[in-house]
Amino acid sequence: MSESSKLAQRFWELAQIQPKKLAIRFGMPGQTEDFDFAKFWRRVERVTGHLQVTHGLKSGQRVAWLGLNHELQLVTLVACARLGLIFMPLNFRLAVAELKMVLQDAKPSILIHDELHANAVVSLAIDVPQSCHLESLIATASAKNLALPAVDDCADVLLVYTSGTTGLPKGAVHTQAGLLANAKASDEAHAFKPIDIVLSTLPMFHVGGLCIQTLPALLAGVSVHLQPRFDASAWLKSVSQGELVQRPTLSLLVPATMRAVLDHAEWPSVDLQSLRGIMAGSSTLPEAYLEKFHQRGVPVGQIYGTTETGPVSVILKFQDAVQRIGFAGWPHANLELQIRDSEEQVVKSGVTGEVCVRGANVMRGYWLAASQAAGEGLKDGWFHTGDMGYLDANGCLQIVGRNKDMIISGGENIYPAEIENALATFPGLLECAVVGLPDERWGEVPVLALVRALNAEGRQLSETAVKAHLEAKIARFKLPRRVVFREELPKSALGKVQKPILQQQLMALDS
């Protein structure tokens, strides 16, 4: 048998080479179900049949997924690869209004969901032709002897949405070749071994949860313990209980989940000897967190990248983690990296500029290239990350900040424009601005500065009313942690709010 999709072909090969080896152990500790590589492939075949015949899907169409982490999410991705479909995981943390924006942009042909999100799907039904519960894809037999299409290596297979600087959603399009290139880069970062077990707990609607370890590990023939969601107690239990050879050797954390693990009562005494390393997926990390893991003999490497880059771009391997604490690392073997100034000129070592990367793992582009996102960030194959950094004398990257307004809170990207736009016509509000302020637990949090209108509505404007309005408009994790009323906002001569100055002013209030 030969698959026209190289991504799917790899999973077919694994089903032949190591059919009885564990592919995925799915569920929370004590409630797991095992799937070997042979069973995983049989599930891929069944889901493929349902997508093509039962639901009538054809190459190029989008398959949206709304739900917590699930083994069928990975099965469905591979089935989509076989059929030339584009898999589109949705951020279940978004508000229904935000999900509608994404669906209206991508126009998927079907929305697959879990039980937890069934009610939300009812509200989204008008924006998608058909929907189904994920179990329906596997509960009954599907058509056999399918006519599979020829799928080019450069065929689109993954569409992942990230908020834009304008507050509008942008879909990063990744090809099958791009996912395989990203997996190769991940293999370089982790040096996967046959005995490895990856503990995957971060949401797979992000390329971080899906593509830093989970999918690359499976493509390498490595076992994955997949949990529906992150829970610090479950994470600690998974790495410390049972026979040593059956415990995870690798995992991925972000600052917020790291903090939850470190704050857990069992942290001081938990057995971590099975772990040969943890990767961190974030541009900046509190060094105090890293040091606590290092003190327990667990090196914390780093994967630097973005939704648009696959995301594996710059890697800090475990052997360099202690010596290079706080650094992002070096570009993987097949990635070009440049630090450029505002004039697009490459700067010298030690000079700060924008991080720009080019490689096979970088997205093909944004969905609907003719839309507002056309060309944004991607120029001549180079992706402009918006992050500012420098290379030291050894070519090691250090990230120092961002030239965009984006706030990263607990591993989630928050764009101030999303919050500001939601208040554009709010009664009694003259103007507002959102900035990120440092936070020990979340890295940074959004803080909203407001100026009241000089009228009766302005005098009555309250923090409670503003927050209530926002709760109905945007996801909970994007809500400002504080609302500060100001007489005026600092502005440039052209009338643009000077957010760095506003940040300094708000931080001074806390000192």
Helices and strands as residue ranges (DSSP letters): H 6-17, E 22-26, E 33-36, H 37-49, I 50-54, E 62-66, H 71-83, E 86-89, H 96-106, E 110-113, G 115-117, H 118-124, G 125-127, E 131-133, G 134-137, E 156-163, E 169-175, H 176-190, E 197-200, H 207-207, I 208-214, H 215-219, E 223-226, H 232-240, G 244-246, E 250-253, H 255-263, G 267-269, E 277-280, H 287-295, E 300-304, G 307-309, E 314-316, H 318-321, E 330-331, E 335-340, E 353-359, E 365-366, E 378-379, E 382-391, E 397-402, E 407-409, E 412-414, H 416-422, E 429-439, E 443-452, H 456-460, H 463-471, G 476-478, E 482-485, H 499-510
